[in-house]
Each structure stands twice: as structure tokens, then as C-alpha cells.
Amino acid sequence: MTTIIIEDEKPAARLLQRKLEKLDIKVGVMLHSVEESIEWFSKNEHPDLIFLDIQLSDGLSFEIFEKVDIKSAVIFTTAYDEYALKAFKLNSIDYLLKPIDEDDLAVAISKFKMRLPKQENSLQLDFEQIKKMFQNPFDKNFKTRFTVKIGQHLKVISTEEIECFFSENKGTYIHTFDNRNYLIEYTLEALEQEIDSKEFFRISRKFIIPLRAIKEIVVYSNSRLKVILPTYKEDEVIVSREKVQEFKNWIG
């Protein structure tokens, strides 16, 4: 059985590899980005099984399947919340929530082995169904407001008031156009699934910004871009290098 791991965080990839070795599963290749994966699949024989992270450094891993006809079995490894996980569970072989539990990993491998006889005929359909399940829920009911706690009071903030979302010291904050910060109980990864991608864009590991808040865009070092926002001055708002082209497409 041939197996590969596609994961942008190298320590997480190595940890998964060690756990698989305990189950006598040898990992032949570890890939770390959409671009690298597309190139590898175009030049090599496809494996029997792929352990696939959803959010890679240069985009969603679904982009790999859009460029290359892959019929390998897929087990998702994801940090997404339960709402997204339910969608994947309907059609994928399995999903593994990070940090990956070794017992869950063993169960996922067992499910894969049970499906081997019919794998070749069914997996491509499964991927298309998974992709639709991933996309459709988030295309309809986007969040238009957030409730934050201020002392003993609750405040409702509409998305139109939000200048950016940012992460700092393991917390996630809303920064509003009136130059205030509010702590919220979301990660940036979870927020990406709750807000309208036509209006908001994650420019880096630290920032999600709305189109309406962009005051100016400046060319920055190492092929990156700097975004000037109306009131946020606590840190430089930089579009990471791997996001630059996608960002340009987003702003039109």
C-alpha cells in the first residue's frame, strides 16, 4: 500500500508519519502545498491513500483535484469545526481532527482497507460530493453580526462595522472602524467558514480583512503587499507572499 501526506505544517506531517509507522503504514512522500502537490501528481504514480490537510499555505487542497485527475483514497486531517466536519463525514473515508488520536487513526486505516475492492469505481464520485458539501453550506448563510462580551454586557457588532479580524497572543479579535478591539471566541480558520469570501479575505496567518476597509495598497519587500487600513495601526498589515496573486484576483 502506498501512502502520502499533504500537510503544510512540517512538524505535524512528521508526527503523523510516526503514528502511521506504528500501524505499519509507510509514508513514501510528504508534500506541503497545493503547487508542490500538483507538480508531484503530474509526474508520479498516484498512491493508494492520501492523508490530506484542507487548508494549505497557498490555498485549499481541493485545488489539487481541480488540476489533476486523482483517484486515490482520501482521509482528511483537519482543524475545522464540527459544522465542516459533518459535511466531510458523509462521503470521505474518514476525517481526523487535529491533534490526531492514534485510536482514531487506526479506525480510519481499517475503513480504508475495507473499501479497497470498490475504491477505484467510487472515489472520484466521492470527491465531487465532498467538494459540494464543503462549498454549499458556506455559500448561503454567512454571519452578518457577532456578539461580544464587554464586562457584564453583550454588544452586537455587524460585519459592516468590522475593519479587520486579527490574531494575537492565541486570541482572535475584531477591530472596528471606530478603532476598538473586541475578543471573540473564534479562530481565524473558523471565521473563514462563517464569513462571505466575496467580502472578506485572509491575507496572512494573522489577518482577515474586508474589501471595504482597504484604504491603500503598497508594494512591500519579498514580493509582498502592505495594506493600509483606516484606523488599525498596531502592526503592519501584510499580504503574505503565497497569498499575493489570490489577493489580486480577489480585489479584481
N, C-alpha and C positions, 0 to 999 in steps of 0.2 A: 504494500500500500504506500503510495507516495503522498506526502503531505507538505503544505507550505503555510507560512504565517504571513499575513499582511497587516502590519501594525506600525504606526508612525512613532510610537514611543519604544525605543530600543530596549530599555530595561524591562518593560512589560513583555516584549516579544521574547526576550531571553528567559524570563520567568515562566512563560507559557511553554516554551521549548523544554525546559527542565521537567515541568509537570507531565508533559506528554511522554518524555523519555521514561518516566516511572511507569507509564502504561504501555511500554514497549512500542511507542509510536515515534518513528524517526522523522524529524523535520529536515527536509532537503534544502529548502531555501527560505530566507526571511526577506520580505520586501517592505518598504517603508513609506511609499507614496503612490498616488494614482499614476503619475507619469512613469515611475520606475516599474510599476506592475504591468502597465500596458506594453511597455517595451519588452519586458521579460516574457509575457504570454505570447507575444508575436514571434518570438524566436525559439521558444522551448515547448516541449511536450507538456500538456496540461496535467496537473496532479489529480489524484482521486479525491482529495479532500483539501479544502481551503478554510483556515481559521481567519475570519475577516472582521477587522475593525470597521466601523461605519464612517466615523469622522477622521479622515487622514489630514496630514498637514497641508495638502494642496487641493482638498475638495472631498466630496462624498465618494465612497468606494464604488457606488453604483455607476460612476462614470467609466470604470474599468469595463463593465459589462456592455456599456454602450459602444465601446470601441472594439472589443474583442469578443468573439463568439465562444464563451466559456460554458462548458457543460459539467464542470467539476461540482461535487457536493460542497455546500457551504454551511459552516457553523459560525454564527455571528458572535463576536466578542464586543460588548458594548457597555457604555456607561449611561445610556439613555434611560429616561424614567419609564415607569411601568406602562404608561399610555402607548409609547412607541413599542415597547417590548411585546405587548399583546398582539400588535399587528404582525410582528415577525414570527411570533409563535404559531400563527395559523398555518404557515406554509414552509418555513425553513426547517431544516433537520432539527436544529435547536438553537437557542441563544444562551450565552454565558454572560452573566452580569459581573462586571469588574468590581472588586477583585475576584478572580475566578476561584471557585471552590473545587477542590480536587474530586470530590464525590460527584458533583455536577458534571465535571469534565468527563469522568468515566461513563456516566449515563449518556452523555452526548455521543461519545465514541460508539457505545453499544447501539444507539439509534441509527447511526450511520451504517454500521455493519449489517444491521437488519434490513436496510434499504438497498444494499448493494445489487441484488438481482434486477430491480426495476429502476435503478438510478439513471441509466442512460436515457430512458424514454421520458422521464418525468421531471428532471431537474430544470430544464430550460423553462418549462411552463411555471414551475415553482418560482423561479426568479422573477418572471414578469408579474406574477401575482404579488410577490413580496414587494416589488418596486411600487406597484399601485397602492398597496396597503400603506406603504411608507409615505407616499405623496398625498394621497387623497384626504386623510384626516386633517392635515395641516393646511390644506388649500381652502378650507371653508371657515372654521370658527376660530379666528385669531383673537388673541386677547386685545382688548381696546382700553383696558384700565388695570391698575394694580392697586392693591390695598396694602398700606404700610402702617406700622405701629410707631407712634410717637408718644413715649411715656405711657399713659393710660388711655390715650386716644388713638383712633384709627383715621387715616387720611386716604382718600381715593385719588389716585393720580392717573389721568388719562394719557394715552400714548402720545397725544398731540403736545403734551407738556414736557415730554422727555427729550433732552438734548443728547444724552448717551447713556448706555449701561457700561459699567466698568467693574473690574475685579481688583481687590486689594486686600492683602493680609487674610486670604482664604475667605473673604466675604465678597458679596456682589451688591452693587449699589446702582440706584437710579440717580442720575444728575439731571436736574430740571433747568428749563430756560431762565428761571429766576435765581439760578446759582445756588441751589440747595442739593444736598446729598441725602439719600434715604436707603437704608439697608433693606434688602429683600431676601426672601428665602428661596432663591433660585441659584443655580449655576448658570454661567453663560451658555453652556451646552444645552441645558433645559430650555432656556429662553429662546434659543434659535428655533425650537419646535413650536413655540407658543405665539411668536410674533410674525407679522407679514414680511416675508423676504423681499417683497417689492418695495417696502418702505424702510426696512432695517437691513443692515449688512454687518457681519462680523469681520472687522478689518484685521484683527490680531487675536492673540490669546487673551488680551486684556480688555478690548473694547468692542462693543456693538454700537453703531451709530445710525441715526435716521437720515434719510436723504435731505429732509427739510432743515437739518441742523448744520449742513456743510456751508461754512462761510467762505472758505478759500481752500485750495489745494496747492501745495508747494512741492516741487521736486526735492527729494531728500537723498541722503547718501545710500550707497549699495543698492541702487535701482528701486528704492522705496519712495513712498509718498507721505507727506505730512499733511494732516487735515487740521484746519483752523476752525474751532467751534466758537459760538458766540460768547460763552461765559466760562467754559471749563478751562482752567489754567493750571491744574495741579500737576499735570505731567504732559509730555508731548504725545499727541495722538498720531501714531504712525501706522500706516498700512504695511503689513509685513510683506516681504519680497514675494513670497509664494502666492499672496492674495492680490497683487497689483493688477494683473490682467483681468481677473474676475471682477475686481472692483471697478475697473474702467468700463467693462461691459455693463455692470450694474447701473452706473450713473449715466450710461448712454452716451 
